[in-house]
């Protein structure tokens, strides 16, 4: 019988590129149509649209929280931060792909800035928990921010510093959030896209620290 502690430790560590599952060359096929607002999340971005990739635990609840932010045009869920090409959900759940469950957020820069989106991110999960989020344990649930522009990377780092001060003032620990330039974003399977819209009573483990983030107070 597999040792439960060993399984948890394996899921909670990120494999090296050589150790990661190989994956496949064929991407997962999805319709690309957002089930809530009908927007196409496979299309090319317009000049007034920004993008950020966020991981804050199970991507079902995270996506619902983010698609409801005013100024967000469309969201999708997928996998990022690891090595396995075009991974499946089952593979990601083993902890052997290196990926985190993430939400791609496309937003209208004329209506909202990245700071405001990051405020929603910081306030709706606990970014101090390392390779877990609440009862969800594993590297796929780690807190991450992946950006597509150097300027956005700087904004993300500044927001982390601001929220870290607020957390310490309220008795919390150090932020473990991974902040890096985006390498590759792989879409998740169709049934995961806008999952809590399709399954309103589905699981959502999203839970913040109760600390307000002192950024994003104006657009």
C-alpha positions as CSV (number, residue, x, y, z in Angstrom):
1,X,0.0,0.0,0.0
2,X,1.3,3.5,-0.8
3,X,2.4,5.5,2.2
4,X,-0.1,8.5,2.6
5,X,2.6,10.8,4.0
6,X,4.9,10.0,1.1
7,X,2.1,10.7,-1.3
8,X,1.4,14.1,0.3
9,X,5.1,15.0,0.2
10,X,5.4,14.0,-3.4
11,X,2.3,16.1,-4.4
12,X,3.7,19.0,-2.4
13,X,7.0,19.2,-4.1
14,X,7.8,20.5,-7.7
15,X,9.6,18.0,-9.8
16,X,12.6,18.9,-11.9
17,X,12.1,19.1,-15.7
18,X,13.7,15.7,-16.1
19,X,11.4,14.2,-13.5
20,X,8.2,15.7,-14.8
21,X,5.7,13.8,-16.8
22,X,6.3,14.2,-20.6
23,X,2.8,15.2,-21.6
24,X,1.9,15.4,-25.3
25,X,2.1,17.7,-28.4
26,X,-1.7,17.9,-28.9
27,X,-3.4,20.6,-26.9
28,X,-6.7,20.0,-25.1
29,X,-9.6,21.0,-27.3
30,X,-12.1,23.5,-25.9
31,X,-14.9,25.6,-27.5
32,X,-13.3,28.8,-26.3
33,X,-16.8,30.3,-25.5
34,X,-17.2,31.6,-22.0
35,X,-20.3,30.0,-20.5
36,X,-21.3,33.1,-18.6
37,X,-20.9,36.0,-21.0
38,X,-20.3,34.3,-24.4
39,X,-16.9,36.0,-25.0
40,X,-14.3,34.0,-26.9
41,X,-11.2,33.4,-24.7
42,X,-9.2,31.9,-27.6
43,X,-9.2,35.1,-29.7
44,X,-6.3,37.5,-30.0
45,X,-6.2,40.3,-27.4
46,X,-7.1,43.9,-28.5
47,X,-4.7,46.8,-27.8
48,X,-6.7,48.0,-24.8
49,X,-6.8,44.6,-23.2
50,X,-4.4,43.4,-20.4
51,X,-3.7,39.8,-19.3
52,X,-2.5,38.2,-16.1
53,X,-2.4,34.6,-15.0
54,X,-3.4,33.9,-11.3
55,X,-3.3,30.8,-9.1
56,X,-5.1,30.9,-5.8
57,X,-6.0,27.3,-5.0
58,X,-8.6,25.3,-6.8
59,X,-9.3,27.2,-10.1
60,X,-13.1,26.7,-9.9
61,X,-13.8,29.2,-7.2
62,X,-11.0,31.5,-8.3
63,X,-12.4,31.8,-11.8
64,X,-15.8,32.7,-10.5
65,X,-14.4,35.4,-8.2
66,X,-12.4,36.9,-11.0
67,X,-15.0,36.9,-13.8
68,X,-17.2,38.9,-11.5
69,X,-14.7,41.8,-11.2
70,X,-16.0,44.8,-13.1
71,X,-13.7,45.5,-16.1
72,X,-12.7,41.8,-16.6
73,X,-13.7,40.9,-20.1
74,X,-13.2,37.1,-20.0
75,X,-11.6,34.4,-18.0
76,X,-10.5,30.8,-18.6
77,X,-8.8,28.1,-16.5
78,X,-5.8,26.1,-17.1
79,X,-2.3,25.1,-16.0
80,X,1.0,27.0,-15.8
81,X,4.3,27.1,-14.1
82,X,5.4,23.6,-14.7
83,X,7.1,21.4,-17.3
84,X,4.6,18.9,-18.7
85,X,3.3,19.8,-22.2
86,X,-0.5,20.0,-22.6
87,X,-1.1,18.3,-19.2
88,X,-4.4,16.7,-18.2
89,X,-6.2,17.5,-15.0
90,X,-5.4,14.0,-13.7
91,X,-1.7,14.5,-14.4
92,X,-1.6,17.9,-12.7
93,X,-3.2,16.3,-9.6
94,X,-0.3,13.9,-9.3
95,X,2.0,16.8,-8.6
96,X,4.4,15.5,-11.2
97,X,3.8,18.1,-13.9
98,X,5.0,21.1,-11.8
99,X,1.9,23.2,-12.8
100,X,-0.4,25.3,-10.7
101,X,-4.1,25.5,-11.3
102,X,-4.6,29.0,-12.7
103,X,-7.0,31.5,-14.1
104,X,-6.3,33.6,-17.2
105,X,-7.8,37.0,-16.7
106,X,-8.3,39.3,-19.7
107,X,-9.3,42.8,-18.7
108,X,-10.2,46.2,-20.2
109,X,-7.4,48.6,-19.3
110,X,-9.7,51.5,-19.9
111,X,-12.0,50.3,-17.1
112,X,-9.7,48.6,-14.6
113,X,-6.0,48.4,-13.8
114,X,-3.9,45.4,-12.7
115,X,-3.6,46.7,-9.2
116,X,-7.3,46.3,-8.7
117,X,-7.3,42.8,-10.0
118,X,-4.4,41.9,-7.7
119,X,-6.3,43.3,-4.8
120,X,-9.1,40.8,-5.5
121,X,-6.4,38.1,-5.8
122,X,-4.7,38.9,-2.5
123,X,-7.9,39.3,-0.5
124,X,-9.6,36.1,-1.6
125,X,-7.0,33.4,-0.6
126,X,-4.2,32.9,1.9
127,X,-0.9,33.5,0.1
128,X,1.2,32.3,3.0
129,X,0.4,28.6,2.9
130,X,3.0,27.3,0.4
131,X,2.0,24.1,-1.4
132,X,-1.6,24.2,-0.3
133,X,-4.8,26.3,0.1
134,X,-6.8,25.3,3.1
135,X,-7.7,21.6,2.9
136,X,-6.4,21.4,-0.7
137,X,-2.9,20.1,-0.5
138,X,-0.4,19.9,-3.3
139,X,1.8,22.0,-5.6
140,X,-1.0,22.6,-8.0
141,X,-2.8,24.7,-5.3
142,X,0.2,27.0,-4.7
143,X,-0.3,30.8,-5.0
144,X,1.1,32.2,-8.2
145,X,1.2,35.3,-10.4
146,X,2.4,35.0,-14.0
147,X,2.7,38.1,-16.1
148,X,3.1,38.8,-19.8
149,X,4.8,42.2,-19.5
150,X,7.9,43.3,-17.5
151,X,5.9,46.4,-16.3
152,X,3.2,44.1,-14.9
153,X,5.8,42.0,-13.1
154,X,7.0,45.1,-11.3
155,X,3.4,45.9,-10.3
156,X,2.9,42.4,-9.0
157,X,6.0,42.6,-6.8
158,X,5.0,46.0,-5.5
159,X,1.5,44.7,-4.6
160,X,3.1,41.7,-2.8
161,X,5.2,44.1,-0.7
162,X,2.2,46.2,0.2
163,X,0.1,43.2,1.2
164,X,3.0,41.6,3.1
165,X,3.1,44.6,5.4
166,X,-0.6,44.4,6.0
167,X,-0.4,40.7,6.8
168,X,2.4,41.2,9.3
169,X,0.5,44.0,11.0
170,X,-2.4,41.5,11.4
171,X,-0.3,38.6,12.8
172,X,0.1,36.6,9.6
173,X,3.2,35.0,8.1
174,X,5.3,35.5,5.0
175,X,3.9,35.4,1.5
176,X,4.9,32.3,-0.5
177,X,3.4,33.5,-3.8
178,X,5.4,32.7,-6.9
179,X,5.7,35.8,-9.2
180,X,7.3,35.2,-12.6
181,X,7.0,36.0,-16.3
182,X,4.5,33.6,-17.9
183,X,6.2,30.8,-19.9
184,X,3.3,28.7,-21.2
185,X,-0.4,28.7,-20.4
186,X,-2.2,25.4,-21.1
187,X,-6.0,25.4,-21.2
188,X,-7.8,23.0,-18.9
189,X,-10.5,20.6,-20.1
190,X,-13.9,22.0,-21.2
191,X,-15.8,20.8,-18.1
192,X,-13.5,22.9,-15.9
193,X,-14.2,26.1,-17.8
194,X,-16.6,28.2,-15.7
195,X,-17.3,25.1,-13.6
196,X,-19.2,26.9,-10.9
197,X,-21.5,28.5,-13.4
198,X,-22.4,25.1,-14.8
199,X,-22.4,23.5,-11.3
200,X,-23.7,26.2,-8.9
201,X,-23.4,23.9,-5.9
202,X,-19.9,22.6,-6.8
203,X,-16.9,22.7,-4.5
204,X,-15.3,26.1,-3.7
205,X,-12.5,26.2,-1.1
206,X,-11.7,29.9,-1.6
207,X,-11.1,31.6,1.7
208,X,-9.1,34.8,2.4
209,X,-7.2,36.0,5.5
210,X,-9.7,38.7,6.3
211,X,-6.9,41.3,5.8
212,X,-7.6,44.2,3.4
213,X,-5.0,44.8,0.7
214,X,-3.9,48.5,0.5
215,X,-3.6,48.6,-3.3
216,X,-6.0,49.0,-6.1
217,X,-8.2,51.6,-4.4
218,X,-8.5,53.7,-7.6
219,X,-8.5,53.0,-11.3
